[in-house]
Amino acid sequence: MSKIVFLYAIRNLGRTRLRSFFTFFSVALIIMLYTILTSVGNSFTKQISTVLNEQNIDIVVQAKYAVTPVSSIIKDKTVKKLLKIDEIDRYDSILIGRKRIGTRKSTFILGVSNFKIFSQRLGLNIVRGKTLGNNDNEVLVGVKIAQLLNLNIGDKFKLNSDKDYVVVGLYSSWLNLLNSSILSNLIDVQKLLKRPNQISMIFLTLKDSRKTAKVLNEINVNFKNLRAIESQQLPNDLGPLKSVFYFSRIVSILTVVIAVFVLLNTFAMAINERTKEIGILFAIGWSRKIIIQIFLVEALMLSFAGGLLGFLFSFPVMYLIQKYFTNISIYLPNSLDISVLVNVFFMCLVIGILSAIFPALYGTKLEVAKALRDE
C-alpha cells in the first residue's frame, strides 16, 4: 500500500506542475537563506571560541566603554600596571583597525607585538614570500583578501595618503578572520592608525586558572577604564557583532515559519480543489489514514527536494558574498559543516508535516455524499 501512496503522491504533484514548481522553488530559496544566515551566526563565534580554548587564554581585557575591539583603546602605561598582578603568567596584545585600500575595499589590519608566537598559536602559514622583518611598511596579506584585491608578492598599495605598503608575504590560517585581514608589526600599525603606544585587547593566561574570578575582580575594581571578562564570554560580548548573531537566528526562525505557510497555502488549495476526488477515494474504500498519508508524502517530497536544492544553492551564493562583500566574508566558514545539512533535513521534516497535516485533517472530515456532490 505504501507504494501506491507514493505513486499517487507523485501523480498529484505532476498534475499541478507549475504550482508544484513554484512551491518547490520557494522552499529552496527559504532554506538557502536559512543555511547562509545560520552559517553567519555560528561561524565567527566558533572561530573565536576555538582560538581562546586552544591557547588556554583565561581572561580578555579591553577598554571599558568600547563598543567593539576596533574602538578599544588601552594605553601602554595601563598595560604595565596591569602586568604587575602576580597571578598573570603570560600576556599577548593586539591592535585592530579597519582601513580602506586606496579607493577600493576596506579590510581589517592587525598589529602584533610578536609575530612568531602569534603565527604559532593561530596556525598561520606563509604560502608565498617571507615573514615580517624589521623594515617599515611591510605587510602580510591573508589569502582571501589577496585574492579579492588581486595582490601578490612585491605589490605596493596605500593604506593612507602618504605611504606605500609592500606585500612581503601571503599567509593562510584556519581562522577565517585572519584570511580576510592584513598583518603588520605593532609599531607600524600604531603609526598607521595614529594610535601610538596603544593596543586594542589584552589576552591573559594565568599561572592558576582557578584564580580567574579573583583576577577578574581585581582588574575590574582597580582599573576603572578597563573591562575584563572570562575568555568564554568573548563571543557573546562583541558589541554590535552580537546583533549579527541575534538577527541571523531570528531571521532563521522566520524562514521556517514562512516555509510552513508557503506549503500550507499550497495544500489548502490542493485539498479544496480535490474535494470530489477525496469523496471518490472514500467511496471505493480508501481510509482517512491513507488519504492523509498521500498529502503528507506530497508535502515531504516538496519540502525535502526544495531543502536539498536550497542547501546546494547556498554554496555559490556564499562564494559570491565572500567575493563581493568583504565586510561580512569574515563571518562565513570556508566550507559548510555537515551539521548544517542535518539541521536542514530536520527543518524539512518539520515543514512538511506541519504544512500538510492540518489541511489534510480538515479536508478528510467531509461526508462522502457531500464530497461527491462538490463541483
Secondary structure by P-SEA (a helix, b strand, c coil): caaaaaaaaaaaaaaaaaaaaaaaaaaaaaaaaaaaaaaaacaaaaaaaaaaaaacccbbbccccccccccccccaaaaaaaaccccccbbbbbbbbcccccccbbbbbbbbccaaaaaaaaccccccccccccccccccccaaaaaaacccccbbbbccccbbbbbccccccccccccccccccaaaaaaaacccccccbbbbbbccccaaaaaaaaaaaacccbbbbccccccccccaaaaaaaaaaaaaaaaaaaaaaaaaaaaaaaaaaaaaaaaaaaaacccaaaaaaaaaaaaaaaaaaaaaaaaaaaaaaaaaaaaccccccccccccccaaaaaaaaaaaaaaaaaacaaaaaaaacccaaaaaacc
